[in-house]
Amino acid sequence: MTHATKQLITLTFLVLFGWTSVHAQTSDYQIKKGFQATYTVLNEAIENAGSVSELDTVVSEISEFEAEFSDHKELLDNALYPETFESSFAKLKQDANNTERRLLIIESQDEKLSELSSELSSYKNELERLSNTSDSLRNAINKSEQSERELAALVQQYRQSLEFRDNAVLNIVDSLFITYRDLKTETSADLVEFYDNRKIVSQDNPLEFISDVVEENIQILKTDEGTLQTEDYLRMHVVQTRFSEVWNQIGNDLVNIYAGSNKEEWKTEIESKLSDWEASSSRNMWASIDEYLESNDVDLGAFDSNKSFYASIEAFINDATDLSRENVITDENYEQFQSFYAFWNGKIKSEWGDFVQEGDVLTMTQISAIDSEIMNWRDEAKPRSFFIPILLGISLLTIVGLIIVLARK
């Protein structure tokens, strides 16, 4: 029970006790003033109740108050006009019911927040374990004097450890979203006030945890020395995209509840780190896709976004289709088609498919459009058989020759 609530209830007792002791000699004016004073005290007690149990005490006081003044109902009906004795208590009880519903929601949400703190502690331990494993493997790779085969095995273990870590981060994101998505604006405001009265230690603060997770992901991207592949960068970009999406939906609630008097500082810090993470993951991903294409003799030109990547693919296919249409006799363009088709179906749509869509590398609409353009390219580039045209030509020449011979005879 809060100190303010205790004071209000104590004052209520004093008012009621004072009223009872002078009951016989109280004037109408004093009855009205005593009623109004007690009513105000109880109304404030309802507003300031910090828990359902505190509110239950106030509701009991309201019942005693109503019984104490019931003998003066007619007097108070006139004195309180346009309100009445009954309408005044109806309003008081309705306010108490509304406060009870609000407090029940807060207590329920507080329970969920406590569960989240436990989950975050568990996730923190798991991430720390996975990060330590990844760090150890990376150090081993950097210092390795082992054979090429053994080094390749170390690199594979390192990439797998990062995949496990990324999956753990996605689980954290889902937990955060599920916990906070049902918080309404008014409930969030109540929770802010509730948490302002509680001391939140750093290990229970999701903002600390989020900031650390983002910072560690930035460092992984910035310190990589060529051990990661395009698939890794695509997956990391998906993690970053999903993390930012969830922050945009629940970040304000987290800041309002947990940041205390440092709301702007926390929001600026995390959003700055998220921006840095987005830039790093995006840059590494597009550069890796470009390197992969170049190594497979596919030159799309420069691209660094969904829009420019899609435009580059379209321009590449259209130019190749036009060239195939012009060079009917050679099979060279068909070999180029086969190379690109293997990349498109084997990598973009199969191996990388989920990452491509979730990370907004290409949308389903863009993929469908490119599929259609590739089919046009195939029709223009596929080898043509000239046997029948040649045979027809020979037949035509033979017929012409026979006609000439017959005409001379």
C-alpha positions as CSV (number, residue, x, y, z in Angstrom):
1,M,0.0,0.0,0.0
2,T,1.4,3.4,-1.0
3,H,2.1,6.1,1.6
4,A,-0.4,8.4,-0.1
5,T,-3.2,5.8,0.0
6,K,-2.5,5.1,3.7
7,Q,-2.8,8.8,4.5
8,L,-6.1,9.1,2.6
9,I,-7.6,6.1,4.3
10,T,-6.4,7.4,7.7
11,L,-8.0,10.7,7.0
12,T,-11.2,9.0,6.0
13,F,-11.3,7.2,9.4
14,L,-10.8,10.5,11.2
15,V,-13.6,12.2,9.2
16,L,-16.0,9.4,9.9
17,F,-15.0,9.2,13.5
18,G,-15.4,12.9,13.9
19,W,-18.7,12.8,12.2
20,T,-20.0,10.0,14.5
21,S,-18.9,11.7,17.7
22,V,-20.8,14.9,17.0
23,H,-23.7,13.2,15.2
24,A,-26.4,14.5,17.5
25,Q,-25.4,18.1,17.3
26,T,-24.5,18.4,13.6
27,S,-26.1,21.1,11.5
28,D,-27.3,20.6,8.0
29,Y,-24.3,22.6,6.8
30,Q,-21.9,20.5,8.7
31,I,-23.5,17.3,7.4
32,K,-23.0,18.6,3.8
33,K,-19.4,19.6,4.5
34,G,-18.6,16.3,6.2
35,F,-20.0,14.4,3.3
36,Q,-18.1,16.3,0.7
37,A,-14.8,16.1,2.6
38,T,-15.1,12.3,3.0
39,Y,-16.3,11.9,-0.6
40,T,-13.2,13.8,-1.9
41,V,-10.9,11.8,0.2
42,L,-12.3,8.5,-1.1
43,N,-12.3,9.7,-4.7
44,E,-8.6,10.5,-4.4
45,A,-8.0,7.1,-2.8
46,I,-9.6,5.4,-5.8
47,E,-7.4,7.4,-8.2
48,N,-4.2,6.7,-6.2
49,A,-4.7,3.0,-5.5
50,G,-1.6,1.1,-6.5
51,S,-3.0,-2.4,-6.4
52,V,-6.3,-4.3,-6.3
53,S,-5.8,-5.1,-2.6
54,E,-5.5,-1.4,-1.9
55,L,-8.6,-0.7,-3.9
56,D,-10.5,-3.3,-2.0
57,T,-9.8,-1.4,1.3
58,V,-11.1,1.8,-0.3
59,V,-14.3,0.0,-1.5
60,S,-14.9,-1.1,2.1
61,E,-14.5,2.4,3.2
62,I,-17.1,3.6,0.6
63,S,-19.6,1.1,2.0
64,E,-19.1,2.3,5.5
65,F,-19.3,5.9,4.3
66,E,-22.6,5.2,2.5
67,A,-24.1,3.5,5.5
68,E,-23.0,6.4,7.9
69,F,-24.8,9.1,5.8
70,S,-27.8,7.1,4.6
71,D,-30.0,8.7,7.3
72,H,-29.4,12.1,5.7
73,K,-30.2,11.0,2.1
74,E,-33.1,13.5,1.7
75,L,-31.0,16.4,3.0
76,L,-28.1,15.5,0.7
77,D,-30.3,15.1,-2.3
78,N,-31.2,18.7,-1.9
79,A,-27.7,19.9,-0.9
80,L,-25.9,18.1,-3.8
81,Y,-28.3,19.1,-6.6
82,P,-28.1,18.4,-9.5
83,E,-26.5,15.3,-8.1
84,T,-28.2,13.0,-5.6
85,F,-27.1,10.8,-2.7
86,E,-27.5,7.7,-4.9
87,S,-25.9,9.1,-8.0
88,S,-22.9,10.3,-6.0
89,F,-22.3,6.8,-4.7
90,A,-23.0,5.2,-8.1
91,K,-20.3,7.4,-9.6
92,L,-17.9,6.6,-6.8
93,K,-18.5,2.8,-7.3
94,Q,-18.2,3.1,-11.0
95,D,-14.8,4.9,-10.7
96,A,-13.7,2.1,-8.4
97,N,-14.8,-0.6,-10.9
98,N,-12.9,1.2,-13.7
99,T,-9.8,1.5,-11.5
100,E,-10.0,-2.2,-10.6
101,R,-10.1,-3.2,-14.3
102,R,-7.1,-1.0,-15.0
103,L,-5.2,-2.4,-12.0
104,L,-6.0,-5.9,-13.1
105,I,-4.6,-5.2,-16.5
106,I,-1.5,-3.6,-15.0
107,E,-0.9,-6.5,-12.6
108,S,-1.4,-9.0,-15.5
109,Q,1.1,-7.1,-17.7
110,D,3.5,-6.8,-14.8
111,E,3.4,-10.6,-14.5
112,K,4.2,-10.9,-18.2
113,L,7.0,-8.4,-17.9
114,S,8.5,-10.4,-15.1
115,E,8.3,-13.5,-17.2
116,L,10.0,-11.7,-20.0
117,S,12.8,-10.7,-17.6
118,S,13.4,-14.3,-16.8
119,E,13.3,-15.2,-20.5
120,L,15.8,-12.4,-21.3
121,S,18.1,-13.7,-18.7
122,S,18.0,-17.1,-20.2
123,Y,18.5,-15.7,-23.7
124,K,21.4,-13.6,-22.5
125,N,23.1,-16.7,-21.1
126,E,22.5,-18.6,-24.4
127,L,23.7,-15.7,-26.6
128,E,26.8,-15.3,-24.4
129,R,27.6,-19.0,-24.8
130,L,27.1,-18.9,-28.6
131,S,29.1,-15.7,-28.9
132,N,32.0,-17.2,-26.9
133,T,32.0,-20.2,-29.2
134,S,32.0,-18.0,-32.3
135,D,34.8,-15.8,-30.9
136,S,36.9,-18.9,-30.1
137,L,36.4,-20.3,-33.6
138,R,37.2,-16.9,-35.2
139,N,40.4,-16.6,-33.2
140,A,41.3,-20.1,-34.2
141,I,40.8,-19.3,-37.8
142,N,42.9,-16.2,-37.6
143,K,45.8,-18.0,-35.9
144,S,45.4,-21.2,-37.8
145,E,48.5,-22.9,-39.3
146,Q,46.6,-26.1,-40.1
147,S,46.0,-27.7,-43.4
148,E,43.6,-26.3,-45.9
149,R,41.1,-29.0,-45.2
150,E,41.2,-28.5,-41.4
151,L,40.9,-24.7,-41.9
152,A,37.8,-25.3,-44.1
153,A,36.3,-27.3,-41.3
154,L,36.9,-24.5,-38.8
155,V,35.3,-22.0,-41.1
156,Q,32.3,-24.2,-41.5
157,Q,31.9,-24.5,-37.7
158,Y,32.2,-20.8,-37.3
159,R,29.5,-20.1,-39.9
160,Q,27.3,-22.7,-38.2
161,S,27.8,-21.1,-34.8
162,L,26.7,-17.7,-36.2
163,E,23.6,-19.4,-37.7
164,F,22.7,-20.8,-34.3
165,R,23.2,-17.3,-32.8
166,D,21.1,-15.6,-35.4
167,N,18.3,-18.1,-34.7
168,A,18.5,-17.3,-31.0
169,V,18.3,-13.5,-31.8
170,L,15.1,-14.1,-33.9
171,N,13.6,-16.0,-31.0
172,I,14.3,-13.1,-28.7
173,V,12.7,-10.7,-31.2
174,D,9.6,-12.9,-31.3
175,S,9.4,-13.0,-27.5
176,L,9.6,-9.3,-27.3
177,F,7.0,-8.8,-29.9
178,I,4.5,-11.3,-28.4
179,T,4.9,-9.8,-24.9
180,Y,4.4,-6.2,-26.0
181,R,2.1,-6.3,-29.0
182,D,-1.1,-6.3,-26.9
183,L,-0.1,-3.3,-24.8
184,K,-2.7,-0.5,-25.5
185,T,-1.7,3.1,-25.3
186,E,-3.6,3.7,-22.0
187,T,-2.2,0.5,-20.5
188,S,1.3,1.5,-21.5
189,A,0.9,4.9,-19.8
190,D,-0.3,3.2,-16.6
191,L,2.7,0.8,-16.8
192,V,5.0,3.8,-17.1
193,E,3.7,5.3,-13.9
194,F,3.9,1.9,-12.2
195,Y,7.5,1.3,-13.3
196,D,8.5,4.8,-12.4
197,N,7.9,3.7,-8.8
198,R,10.1,0.6,-9.1
199,K,13.9,0.4,-9.3
200,I,14.8,-1.6,-12.4
201,V,18.3,-3.1,-12.2
202,S,20.3,-3.2,-15.5
203,Q,20.1,-7.0,-15.9
204,D,16.3,-6.7,-15.9
205,N,16.2,-3.9,-18.4
206,P,15.5,-5.1,-22.0
207,L,16.9,-1.8,-23.3
208,E,20.4,-2.8,-22.0
209,F,20.0,-6.2,-23.6
210,I,18.8,-4.9,-27.0
211,S,21.6,-2.4,-27.1
212,D,24.2,-5.1,-26.4
213,V,22.7,-7.5,-29.0
214,V,22.7,-4.8,-31.7
215,E,26.3,-3.7,-30.9
216,E,27.6,-7.3,-31.1
217,N,26.0,-7.9,-34.5
218,I,27.6,-4.7,-35.8
219,Q,31.0,-5.9,-34.6
220,I,30.5,-9.4,-36.3
221,L,29.8,-7.7,-39.6
222,K,32.6,-5.2,-39.3
223,T,35.4,-7.6,-38.2
224,D,34.7,-10.4,-40.7
225,E,37.8,-11.1,-42.8
226,G,36.3,-13.1,-45.6
227,T,35.1,-16.2,-43.8
228,L,31.4,-15.6,-44.4
229,Q,29.5,-16.4,-47.6
230,T,26.6,-14.7,-49.3
231,E,24.1,-17.0,-47.6
232,D,25.4,-15.8,-44.2
233,Y,25.1,-12.2,-45.1
234,L,21.6,-12.7,-46.4
235,R,20.6,-14.4,-43.2
236,M,22.2,-11.6,-41.1
237,H,20.3,-9.0,-43.2
238,V,17.0,-10.8,-42.5
239,V,17.8,-10.8,-38.7
240,Q,18.6,-7.1,-38.9
241,T,15.4,-6.4,-40.9
242,R,13.2,-8.3,-38.5
243,F,14.8,-6.7,-35.4
244,S,14.2,-3.2,-36.7
245,E,10.6,-4.0,-37.7
246,V,9.8,-5.2,-34.1
247,W,11.6,-2.2,-32.6
248,N,9.5,0.1,-34.7
249,Q,6.4,-1.5,-33.3
250,I,7.3,-1.9,-29.6
251,G,10.3,0.4,-29.1
252,N,8.3,3.3,-27.8
253,D,6.6,1.1,-25.2
254,L,9.9,-0.3,-24.1
255,V,11.5,3.1,-23.8
256,N,8.4,4.5,-21.9
257,I,8.4,1.7,-19.5
258,Y,12.1,1.1,-18.8
259,A,14.0,4.2,-19.7
260,G,12.8,6.3,-16.7
261,S,14.0,9.9,-17.0
262,N,16.4,9.0,-19.8
263,K,13.9,8.3,-22.5
264,E,15.4,10.4,-25.3
265,E,18.9,9.2,-24.5
266,W,17.9,5.5,-24.7
267,K,15.8,6.0,-27.9
268,T,18.6,7.9,-29.7
269,E,21.3,5.4,-28.7
270,I,19.4,2.3,-29.8
271,E,18.1,3.8,-33.0
272,S,21.6,5.1,-33.9
273,K,22.9,1.6,-33.4
274,L,20.1,0.0,-35.4
275,S,20.9,2.5,-38.3
276,D,24.6,1.4,-38.2
277,W,23.6,-2.2,-38.1
278,E,21.3,-1.8,-41.1
279,A,24.0,0.0,-43.1
280,S,26.6,-2.7,-42.3
281,S,24.4,-5.7,-43.1
282,S,23.1,-4.1,-46.3
283,R,26.5,-3.1,-47.5
284,N,28.0,-6.5,-46.8
285,M,25.1,-8.4,-48.3
286,W,25.0,-6.5,-51.7
287,A,28.8,-6.6,-52.0
288,S,28.7,-10.4,-51.4
289,I,26.0,-10.9,-54.0
290,D,28.0,-8.9,-56.5
291,E,31.2,-10.8,-55.8
292,Y,29.3,-14.1,-56.3
293,L,27.9,-13.0,-59.6
294,E,31.3,-11.8,-60.9
295,S,32.9,-15.1,-59.9
296,N,30.2,-16.8,-62.1
297,D,30.8,-14.4,-65.1
298,V,27.5,-12.5,-64.6
299,D,28.0,-8.8,-64.7
300,L,24.9,-6.9,-63.5
301,G,26.7,-3.6,-63.0
302,A,26.4,-1.6,-59.7
303,F,23.5,-2.2,-57.3
304,D,23.1,-1.5,-53.5
305,S,19.3,-1.8,-52.9
306,N,16.2,-3.7,-53.8
307,K,15.3,-1.1,-56.5
308,S,18.8,-1.0,-58.1
309,F,19.2,-4.8,-57.9
310,Y,15.9,-5.4,-59.7
311,A,16.7,-2.7,-62.3
312,S,20.1,-4.3,-63.0
313,I,18.7,-7.7,-63.5
314,E,16.0,-6.4,-65.8
315,A,18.5,-4.4,-67.9
316,F,20.9,-7.4,-68.0
317,I,18.1,-9.8,-69.3
318,N,16.7,-7.3,-71.8
319,D,20.1,-6.6,-73.3
320,A,20.9,-10.3,-73.5
321,T,17.5,-11.0,-75.1
322,D,18.1,-8.4,-77.7
323,L,21.6,-9.7,-78.4
324,S,20.3,-13.3,-78.7
325,R,17.7,-12.0,-81.2
326,E,20.4,-10.5,-83.3
327,N,22.9,-13.4,-83.2
328,V,20.7,-16.2,-84.4
329,I,23.5,-18.3,-85.8
330,T,25.8,-18.6,-82.7
331,D,25.1,-20.6,-79.5
332,E,27.2,-18.2,-77.3
333,N,24.2,-16.3,-75.9
334,Y,22.5,-19.6,-74.9
335,E,25.5,-20.5,-72.8
336,Q,25.2,-17.1,-71.1
337,F,21.5,-17.8,-70.5
338,Q,22.3,-21.2,-69.0
339,S,24.8,-19.6,-66.6
340,F,22.3,-16.9,-65.4
341,Y,19.4,-19.4,-65.3
342,A,21.5,-21.7,-63.0
343,F,22.2,-18.7,-60.7
344,W,18.5,-17.5,-60.7
345,N,16.9,-20.9,-60.1
346,G,19.6,-22.5,-58.0
347,K,20.5,-19.6,-55.7
348,I,18.0,-16.8,-55.8
349,K,14.9,-19.0,-55.8
350,S,16.1,-22.1,-54.1
351,E,19.1,-21.9,-51.7
352,W,18.6,-18.2,-50.9
353,G,14.8,-18.1,-51.5
354,D,13.5,-17.4,-47.9
355,F,16.3,-14.9,-47.2
356,V,15.7,-13.1,-50.5
357,Q,12.0,-12.5,-49.7
358,E,12.3,-11.9,-45.9
359,G,15.2,-9.5,-46.4
360,D,13.4,-7.6,-49.2
361,V,16.2,-8.4,-51.6
362,L,13.5,-9.1,-54.2
363,T,9.7,-9.1,-53.8
364,M,7.5,-11.9,-55.1
365,T,6.1,-9.6,-57.7
366,Q,9.6,-8.7,-58.9
367,I,10.6,-12.4,-59.0
368,S,7.5,-13.3,-61.1
369,A,8.3,-10.5,-63.5
370,I,11.9,-11.6,-63.9
371,D,10.7,-15.3,-64.4
372,S,8.6,-14.1,-67.4
373,E,11.5,-12.1,-68.9
374,I,13.9,-15.0,-68.5
375,M,11.5,-17.2,-70.5
376,N,11.5,-14.7,-73.3
377,W,15.3,-14.7,-73.2
378,R,15.4,-18.5,-73.4
379,D,13.1,-18.5,-76.4
380,E,15.4,-16.1,-78.2
381,A,18.7,-17.7,-77.1
382,K,18.0,-21.4,-77.5
383,P,19.9,-23.1,-80.3
384,R,18.0,-23.3,-83.6
385,S,18.3,-26.3,-86.0
386,F,19.1,-25.3,-89.6
387,F,18.8,-28.8,-91.0
388,I,15.2,-28.4,-92.3
389,P,15.7,-24.9,-93.8
390,I,18.9,-26.2,-95.6
391,L,17.0,-29.3,-96.8
392,L,14.2,-27.1,-98.1
393,G,16.7,-24.9,-99.8
394,I,18.4,-27.8,-101.6
395,S,15.0,-29.1,-102.7
396,L,14.1,-25.7,-104.0
397,L,17.3,-25.4,-105.9
398,T,16.8,-28.9,-107.4
399,I,13.3,-28.0,-108.6
400,V,14.6,-24.7,-110.1
401,G,17.3,-26.6,-111.8
402,L,14.9,-29.2,-113.3
403,I,12.7,-26.4,-114.5
404,I,15.6,-24.8,-116.3
405,V,16.7,-28.1,-117.9
406,L,13.2,-28.8,-119.1
407,A,12.8,-25.3,-120.4
408,R,16.0,-25.6,-122.5
409,K,14.9,-28.9,-124.0
